[in-house]
Amino acid sequence: MNATEGVATMGIHRRNLIGAGMAGIAACAVGTPASRTSTASEWRLLGEKVKAEMCWAWDLYRERAWGKDEIKPISGTFSSFPLKAHHLGLSLIEALDTLWVMGLDSRFADGVAWIKAELDFDVDGEVSVFEASIRLVGGLLSAHHASGDPMLLVKARDLADRLLPAFDTPTGFPYRYINLKTGARRDSATNPAEVGTFLPEWGTLSRLTGDPRYHAAARRAVVALFAKRSRLDLLAVKIDALTGEWLDSRATVGSYSDSFYEYLWDSWHLFGDVECRHMYEVCTAAILRHQQVWKGGKLWIADIDFETGTVVSTEQDELASFYGGLLAQGGAKTEGAALTETWSALQDRFGVLPEGFDYESGMPTARTNSLRPELADAVFNLWLVDRNPRWREIGRRHFLAMKRWNKARFGYADLADVTTTPKRQADHCPGYWWSEQMKYYYLLFSDTPRFDYSKNYLSTEGNVLLGFRRGD
């Protein structure tokens, strides 16, 4: 089967085949009239344009910030993350599997060579356990999946070993921060995302190494958190890792909770974990029962009190725009498509999504945008499950708007204000830009033979842990 032949249709699957039932193709690029349906060759040409932008940005990173965490695309300098005063090559690691799937093999090889020669996690400094796992462990594992290079797996395991003591708590929920050298842990006031966004990466690490500790620790935390749900089957945004007591009552599908729900479904897909599938179904049914709000023909997922169901905020977090794709993967195709159309309409209004938006007032509550990939993620997942060209069109508008507004002298930049014309930039390019939307765009448009479009898995950070096709 070549890369463009169909979708898996057996059983419930992350890329579950669903009916389209959606409207026709909308307007193409921001500010241009509606276009006819694009041909396969035109989509592939757009994929080549995405690749060209990746090459341009990577070469500037190589020239200006090689081995540093994040390039500052306006000044051409750099900043460190997740450590405060030491670089771990974050953007380099996050970019690797994107380079590989684009066929940029010499650039990929240069990055791997840097890791082998320079990357060392024996640093007296504190990292976010969550961020280090999804970005660095996941990035190294996806690069290993692409190349088979055993040293990448060794590096991933070394980092996971340094993060693992964070899970040694009475509840099994990890501390939020840990010192990579000393193992000192800090901050037990955590949240669903930082408790439950480990199992795909750590389960993959256990499978590859034969060491069950990683899978066991990650899974224990997920199961224990699910058991803390309210009588409405909802989870709130803040919980204590030592006592298991809730510290907040707000339920959301946005920041602090988003990837917990994503990884319930993903763990079913990757490992056939039936209990994770059950937990996903229970949580999703509760969210759709209690949090759906329709206003002006548009669907939003409200923030509510997790015990009473009362709406506590009409503000929407841009990160929640990913959720339509997840709903469609799990079988709620009508709601998933409707939610994605809601966010697409907001993109049409502003050109680039604001970080926060209040659906009641119809006004942005945060005018910045940190080069966010969530809408691109949603339409890529929707396109994988039904091949409706509508999702490609929304993705094209997302890419062209980014190219128009975010491109700076030395790379792609955050936006300080999406409501101004021209939009005001900020001197920062997040590491996830290299791993997420550039990969989503390319896979959405290119029909590359290096990716199995019927059997695959991308993590919450866009890291491919299943689906690369070496030798093509």
C-alpha positions, -999 to +999 in steps of 0.1 A: +000+000+000+014+034-009+011+064+014-021+078-002-041+046-002-070+049+023-073+048+061-075+019+086-111+008+090-109-021+115-121-014+150-118+018+170-086+035+160-069+069+165-073+074+127-108+060+128-126+063+094-156+086+097-180+102+073-174+137+062-208+154+061-192+188+059-196+218+038-176+224+006-143+241+003-141+276+018-118+305+010-082+297+002-056+321+016-063+350+040-076+379+019-081+359-014-114+347-030-127+312-028-109+288-051-117+256-069-106+222-054-069+219-056-053+190-075-030+165-059+000+181-076-010+215-063-011+202-028+023+186-032+036+219-045+023+235-013+041+208+007+073+218-011+068+254-001+065+243+035+097+223+031+115+254+017+105+275+047+118+247+070+151+247+052+154+285+054+146+286+091+169+256+099+198+271+081+195+304+100+192+284+132+224+265+122+242+298+115+229+318+145+220+295+173+234+260+167+229+238+197+210+265+216+175+259+228+155+286+209+165+312+183+152+347+187+141+354+151+141+392+152+175+398+168+192+366+157+202+357+192+189+329+214+173+319+247+174+288+269+145+265+278+137+244+298+168+251+319+173+287+329+210+290+322+221+260+302+212+249+266+201+213+257+196+219+220+158+219+224+149+233+189+174+210+173+159+179+189+124+190+182+132+195+145+148+162+138+119+140+128+104+169+108+136+172+089+136+134+083+101+131+070+108+160+046+137+141+032+163+167+045+187+139+053+219+159+055+204+184+079+190+155+100+224+139+101+240+172+113+215+173+141+222+137+152+259+143+151+255+173+175+235+151+199+261+124+199+290+149+204+274+175+227+242+165+244+246+158+281+218+158+307+241+157+337+234+193+345+228+209+379+195+226+369+158+222+372+134+213+344+097+208+341+091+171+341+062+174+317+081+197+292+113+177+293+093+145+286+071+156+257+098+177+240+132+160+247+124+124+255+097+124+228+120+142+203+148+117+208+125+087+205+109+100+173+144+106+158+153+071+168+121+058+151+132+077+119+168+066+118+172+035+141+203+052+156+208+034+190+225+064+206+193+085+204+175+058+224+204+058+250+200+096+254+162+093+257+166+067+284+192+087+303+168+117+305+138+095+315+159+080+343+166+115+356+129+124+355+116+091+370+121+100+407+095+128+403+068+101+403+078+088+437+049+103+456+020+088+477-004+093+448+019+084+419+014+119+405+047+135+396+062+166+411+063+193+385+100+201+386+132+181+391+169+188+391+186+167+364+217+162+385+207+160+421+171+147+417+157+174+440+120+177+434+097+207+437+061+218+434+034+192+442+005+215+431+000+199+397-026+195+370-041+167+347-018+176+318+013+174+339+001+142+356-011+123+325+010+132+295+037+106+297+024+071+287+029+072+249+066+083+252+073+063+283+055+032+272+074+034+239+106+036+259+097+005+279+089-014+248+122-004+232+144-010+263+126-039+279+124-019+311+088-018+324+094+010+350+087+039+326+053+025+314+043+015+349+050+049+365+032+068+337+002+045+337-002+045+375-005+083+375-032+082+348-053+056+365-050+073+399-061+107+385-091+092+367-102+078+400-103+113+414-130+125+390-162+141+403-196+126+404-201+143+370-171+123+357-151+156+353-116+166+363-105+200+376-073+219+367-053+216+399-045+188+423-019+181+450+005+153+441+012+144+478-024+144+492-045+138+461-067+167+472-082+190+445-069+226+447-093+240+422-128+232+408-126+244+372-129+218+344-115+227+309-103+211+278-077+238+274-045+246+292-036+224+322-060+196+311-058+192+273-032+165+267-045+143+295-076+135+274-055+132+243-032+106+259-060+085+271-070+079+235-034+077+224-026+050+249-055+029+236-042+034+201-005+027+207-008-001+232-043-015+229-049-004+265-086-011+269-088+007+303-074+038+288-100+037+261-127+033+287-114+063+306-113+083+274-149+074+267-161+083+302-143+116+302-155+125+267-191+117+274-190+139+305-174+168+286-199+166+258-228+162+283-219+191+305-195+215+287-210+220+252-222+255+246-238+266+213-238+303+205-247+319+172-245+285+155-210+278+168-199+252+193-176+260+223-165+238+252-171+259+283-151+259+315-174+247+343-173+237+379-164+200+379-187+192+407-218+212+399-216+217+361-221+255+364-203+276+338-175+295+355-159+312+325-168+320+289-132+326+280-116+301+256-079+292+256-064+288+221-049+255+231-085+241+232-087+244+194-069+210+191-100+193+207-121+190+175-095+167+160-094+145+191-132+142+192-132+131+156-106+105+163-126+091+191-158+089+170-176+121+179-173+133+143-202+158+143-190+177+174-153+175+163-160+190+129-183+217+144-158+227+170-130+230+144-152+251+122-158+274+151-120+280+156-116+282+118-141+311+117-122+328+145-090+324+124-107+340+095-117+369+116-082+377+130-060+360+105-041+344+134-059+330+165-055+351+197-043+332+228-076+339+245-112+347+233-145+353+251-173+337+232-199+357+252-185+392+245-170+382+211-137+398+220-102+386+225-090+383+260-053+378+251-041+393+219-008+374+216-001+342+197+029+320+205+032+304+171+005+280+181-001+247+162-034+235+177-057+244+148-033+229+123-031+198+145-070+195+146-074+198+108-046+173+101-063+148+124-096+154+108-082+151+073-066+117+083-099+103+094-121+114+064-099+130+037-123+159+033-104+187+014-121+212+037-095+205+063-066+210+039-081+244+030-082+255+066-046+242+070-035+262+040-049+294+054-031+286+087+002+282+068-002+312+046-012+334+075+019+323+094+041+329+064+026+364+060+026+376+096+052+355+116+082+355+093+110+376+106+146+382+096+161+352+112+131+328+115+095+326+125+084+347+155+056+348+180+030+376+177+026+403+204-007+414+190-028+397+164-054+425+162-031+451+147-023+456+110+004+447+104+005+422+133+031+430+159+059+404+163+077+392+194+114+381+195+108+344+202+104+311+183+092+282+205+108+248+202+075+232+193+073+252+161+099+229+146+081+197+157+045+206+153+029+228+127+057+225+102+052+187+103+014+190+103+015+212+072+040+190+054+021+158+061-012+174+053-001+186+019+027+165+006+015+128+005+051+118+013+061+081+010+081+084+042+049+084+063+023+057+066-010+076+064-030+046+075-011+035+106+007+062+125+009+080+158+019+116+166+024+127+202+010+159+217+043+175+207+039+163+171+066+136+176+061+106+153+064+074+174+046+051+148+043+055+110+077+064+095+086+044+065+123+040+061+137+029+027+110+048+007 
